[in-house]
């Protein structure tokens, strides 16, 4: 069993007392995650297997080979983080081709309701949405393919939201769908428990165009 040794703050002569600390990790073969395809084709929920003990917990948050085996074959090149006050809404964002982004999103502090909308022309779920709770407690991740608009509502102050993306930010390709476009038919109060009049939305996000204006940017590939 692997052990590390931690030095105590009090010296004993020229020696220092040491205490053995168990630093062993779970058997590598038992470490893993559950990846489930969701109702919107291509979107996947990632549920890491968590190993708690008296020190805290350990889990794999990203493993390329496991993701590839589950059909997630994007190469992720950048990590981003946002911090949001309670009731902040960010979205519904995407980047246009040729710099479209696939994303893996999660919450490392606090909680949020994550929402994705399929904007791929020809998709059997075009214009449909999916809401997924993400939190520090459940440690879930959501894979958002290219061709989806993405947003979230923070449910707590200081919610830290993490994004792993497949392309860098290109402001000339930045775009979105108006979060309250009637064509989306999203009952925000039902999925978040918050009256949308309480959402804190940036001026930029308030003026994104309709779903229809984005309907030719991406094409569904079965």
C-alpha positions as CSV (number, residue, x, y, z in Angstrom):
1,X,0.0,0.0,0.0
2,X,1.4,3.4,-1.0
3,X,2.0,5.8,1.8
4,X,3.1,9.4,2.0
5,X,4.7,11.0,5.0
6,X,3.6,14.3,6.4
7,X,6.0,16.3,8.7
8,X,4.6,17.6,11.9
9,X,5.1,21.3,12.6
10,X,7.0,20.7,15.8
11,X,10.7,19.7,15.5
12,X,12.1,17.1,17.9
13,X,15.7,18.0,18.1
14,X,17.0,17.8,14.6
15,X,14.4,15.2,13.7
16,X,10.7,15.8,12.9
17,X,7.9,13.5,13.9
18,X,6.2,12.0,10.8
19,X,2.7,10.5,10.5
20,X,1.8,7.9,7.9
21,X,-1.0,9.0,5.6
22,X,-2.7,6.5,3.3
23,X,-2.4,7.9,-0.3
24,X,-3.6,4.8,-2.1
25,X,-6.1,5.3,-5.0
26,X,-8.8,2.9,-6.0
27,X,-7.8,0.0,-8.3
28,X,-7.5,1.6,-11.8
29,X,-9.7,-1.0,-13.3
30,X,-12.6,0.0,-11.0
31,X,-12.4,3.7,-11.7
32,X,-14.9,4.8,-14.3
33,X,-18.0,6.7,-15.2
34,X,-21.5,6.1,-16.5
35,X,-22.3,7.8,-19.8
36,X,-25.9,7.9,-21.0
37,X,-27.2,9.2,-24.4
38,X,-30.1,11.6,-23.8
39,X,-33.3,12.3,-25.6
40,X,-31.6,14.9,-27.9
41,X,-29.4,12.8,-30.3
42,X,-25.7,13.2,-29.5
43,X,-26.1,14.8,-26.0
44,X,-24.8,12.7,-23.2
45,X,-25.0,12.7,-19.4
46,X,-21.7,11.8,-17.7
47,X,-21.9,10.5,-14.2
48,X,-18.5,9.9,-12.6
49,X,-18.0,7.1,-10.2
50,X,-17.1,8.7,-6.9
51,X,-14.8,7.1,-4.2
52,X,-15.3,8.8,-0.8
53,X,-13.3,8.1,2.3
54,X,-12.4,9.8,5.5
55,X,-10.1,12.2,3.6
56,X,-12.7,13.4,1.1
57,X,-13.3,11.8,-2.3
58,X,-11.7,11.0,-5.6
59,X,-13.2,10.6,-9.1
60,X,-12.2,10.8,-12.8
61,X,-13.6,13.9,-14.3
62,X,-12.2,13.3,-17.8
63,X,-10.9,10.3,-19.6
64,X,-10.4,10.5,-23.4
65,X,-10.6,6.7,-24.0
66,X,-13.8,6.3,-22.0
67,X,-15.4,9.3,-23.8
68,X,-14.4,7.9,-27.2
69,X,-15.9,4.5,-26.4
70,X,-19.2,6.3,-25.6
71,X,-19.1,8.2,-28.9
72,X,-17.6,11.4,-27.7
73,X,-14.7,11.9,-30.1
74,X,-14.2,15.6,-30.0
75,X,-10.7,16.9,-29.1
76,X,-11.0,19.5,-26.3
77,X,-8.5,22.3,-26.3
78,X,-9.5,24.8,-23.7
79,X,-11.1,25.0,-20.3
80,X,-13.2,28.0,-19.2
81,X,-14.9,28.9,-15.9
82,X,-17.6,31.4,-15.0
83,X,-18.8,32.5,-11.5
84,X,-22.4,33.7,-11.2
85,X,-24.8,35.1,-8.7
86,X,-28.0,33.4,-7.8
87,X,-30.6,33.7,-10.7
88,X,-28.0,34.8,-13.3
89,X,-29.0,33.4,-16.7
90,X,-26.3,32.9,-19.3
91,X,-27.3,31.8,-22.8
92,X,-28.4,30.6,-25.1
93,X,-25.0,30.6,-26.7
94,X,-23.2,28.8,-29.5
95,X,-20.4,29.5,-32.0
96,X,-21.1,29.4,-35.7
97,X,-19.0,27.4,-38.2
98,X,-16.1,27.2,-39.0
99,X,-15.5,27.6,-35.2
100,X,-18.4,25.7,-33.8
101,X,-17.8,24.3,-30.3
102,X,-18.6,21.1,-28.6
103,X,-18.7,21.4,-24.8
104,X,-18.5,19.4,-21.7
105,X,-20.1,21.4,-18.9
106,X,-20.2,20.9,-15.1
107,X,-20.6,22.8,-11.8
108,X,-17.7,22.7,-9.3
109,X,-19.4,24.9,-6.7
110,X,-23.1,25.7,-6.2
111,X,-25.8,24.4,-8.6
112,X,-27.5,25.3,-11.8
113,X,-30.1,24.2,-14.3
114,X,-28.4,23.6,-17.6
115,X,-30.5,23.9,-20.8
116,X,-29.6,22.9,-24.3
117,X,-31.5,23.4,-27.6
118,X,-31.1,21.4,-30.8
119,X,-30.6,23.8,-33.6
120,X,-29.5,21.3,-36.3
121,X,-31.5,21.5,-39.5
122,X,-33.0,18.1,-40.3
123,X,-32.7,16.8,-36.7
124,X,-35.7,14.9,-35.5
125,X,-35.5,17.0,-32.3
126,X,-34.9,20.4,-34.0
127,X,-36.0,23.2,-31.7
128,X,-36.5,20.8,-28.7
129,X,-34.8,21.5,-25.4
130,X,-33.5,19.5,-22.5
131,X,-32.9,20.7,-18.9
132,X,-30.3,19.0,-16.7
133,X,-29.5,19.8,-13.1
134,X,-25.7,20.2,-12.5
135,X,-24.2,20.7,-9.0
136,X,-21.2,20.2,-6.8
137,X,-23.2,17.5,-5.1
138,X,-24.1,15.4,-8.1
139,X,-20.8,16.0,-10.0
140,X,-22.5,15.3,-13.3
141,X,-21.2,16.5,-16.6
142,X,-23.1,17.2,-19.8
143,X,-21.7,16.7,-23.2
144,X,-23.1,19.3,-25.6
145,X,-22.4,18.5,-29.3
146,X,-21.9,21.1,-32.0
147,X,-25.2,22.4,-33.3
148,X,-26.7,23.0,-29.9
149,X,-27.5,26.3,-28.2
150,X,-26.5,26.2,-24.5
151,X,-27.3,28.1,-21.4
152,X,-27.9,27.8,-17.7
153,X,-29.5,29.4,-14.6
154,X,-27.5,29.7,-11.4
155,X,-29.5,28.5,-8.4
156,X,-27.0,29.7,-5.8
157,X,-24.6,32.6,-5.3
158,X,-21.1,32.1,-6.4
159,X,-22.0,29.2,-8.6
160,X,-18.8,28.1,-10.5
161,X,-19.5,26.7,-13.9
162,X,-16.9,24.9,-15.9
163,X,-16.7,24.5,-19.7
164,X,-14.4,22.2,-21.6
165,X,-14.5,23.3,-25.3
166,X,-13.3,22.0,-28.6
167,X,-12.4,25.3,-30.2
168,X,-11.2,28.7,-28.9
169,X,-13.4,31.7,-28.6
170,X,-13.8,33.5,-31.9
171,X,-15.8,36.7,-31.4
172,X,-16.7,36.9,-35.1
173,X,-18.5,33.5,-34.8
174,X,-20.2,34.2,-31.5
175,X,-24.0,33.9,-31.6
176,X,-27.0,32.7,-29.8
177,X,-30.8,32.2,-29.6
178,X,-33.0,34.4,-27.6
179,X,-33.8,32.6,-24.4
180,X,-37.5,33.5,-24.3
181,X,-38.2,33.0,-28.0
182,X,-41.8,31.6,-28.1
183,X,-40.7,29.0,-30.7
184,X,-38.6,27.3,-28.1
185,X,-41.7,26.6,-25.9
186,X,-39.5,26.5,-22.7
187,X,-41.4,26.8,-19.4
188,X,-38.6,28.4,-17.5
189,X,-40.4,28.5,-14.2
190,X,-41.3,24.8,-14.4
191,X,-37.7,23.7,-15.1
192,X,-35.9,26.1,-12.7
193,X,-38.5,26.8,-10.0
194,X,-37.8,30.5,-10.6
195,X,-40.0,33.1,-12.1
196,X,-38.1,34.2,-15.2
197,X,-38.8,37.8,-14.4
198,X,-36.2,37.3,-11.6
199,X,-33.5,36.2,-14.1
200,X,-30.4,38.4,-14.3
201,X,-29.6,38.5,-18.0
202,X,-26.9,40.5,-19.8
203,X,-27.9,43.1,-22.4
204,X,-26.1,41.0,-25.1
205,X,-28.1,37.9,-24.2
206,X,-31.4,39.8,-24.3
207,X,-31.0,40.7,-28.0
208,X,-30.0,37.3,-29.5
209,X,-32.1,36.5,-32.6
210,X,-34.9,33.9,-32.9
211,X,-34.5,30.1,-33.3
212,X,-35.5,30.5,-37.0
213,X,-32.5,32.7,-37.7
214,X,-30.2,29.9,-36.7
215,X,-32.0,27.1,-38.5
216,X,-29.6,26.9,-41.5
217,X,-26.2,27.1,-39.6
218,X,-25.9,23.4,-38.7
219,X,-27.0,20.2,-40.3
220,X,-28.0,17.0,-38.5
221,X,-25.9,13.9,-39.3
222,X,-27.5,10.7,-38.1
